[in-house]
Amino acid sequence: MKTFNLTRLLCCLATASMLFFAQAASSENVISGSVYNIIPIPANIQPGKGTFTLTEQGAKVYVQGASAAFSNYIQQSSLKCKVTKKRSDANIAIVVGSKASKKIATEGYFLTISPKRIDVVASTEQGAFY
């Protein structure tokens, strides 16, 4: 009758677990042949054409329906964002709590990206933050 070493078995199981989780963590999310690195991963992605480029000068951000603390956080980020009062002046718009956001879960959001602007619609600041 063969006996086995419990320590050896546990070591093998631990190694297999680490390899499995390392592979899962390093895998990329591929949708329609393109790679998206968005956290958290959206429930649905509908690819469009073009890209939005954030320049070294940063972005003008319009914020509606969020607290002053949220706006200050955006402005103090390392992305060189400046909060503006006019939506037409902004190339990023963040709208919290509008009629359109009523169907969105608490931490959910709609993200629309075009070559000229980014629009974020969320029902709460938590959703807009993600």
DARAHU-V903671 format. One record per backbone hydrogen bond with DSSP energy under -1.0 kcal/mol. NH is the residue of the N-H (numbers start at 1). CO is the residue of the C=O. Records with the same first field share a line. If there is no record, write none. Layout:
NH->CO, CO
This chain:
9->5
10->6
11->7
12->8
13->9
14->10
15->11
16->12
17->13
18->14
19->15
20->16
21->17
22->18
23->19
24->20
25->21
26->22
27->23
31->34
34->31
36->29
58->55
61->82
62->92
64->94
71->67
72->68
73->69
74->70
75->71
76->72
82->59
84->61
89->86
90->87
91->60
92->60
93->118
94->62
95->120
96->64
97->122
102->99
104->101
108->105
110->121
112->119
114->117
118->91
119->112
120->93
121->110
122->95
128->124
129->125
130->126
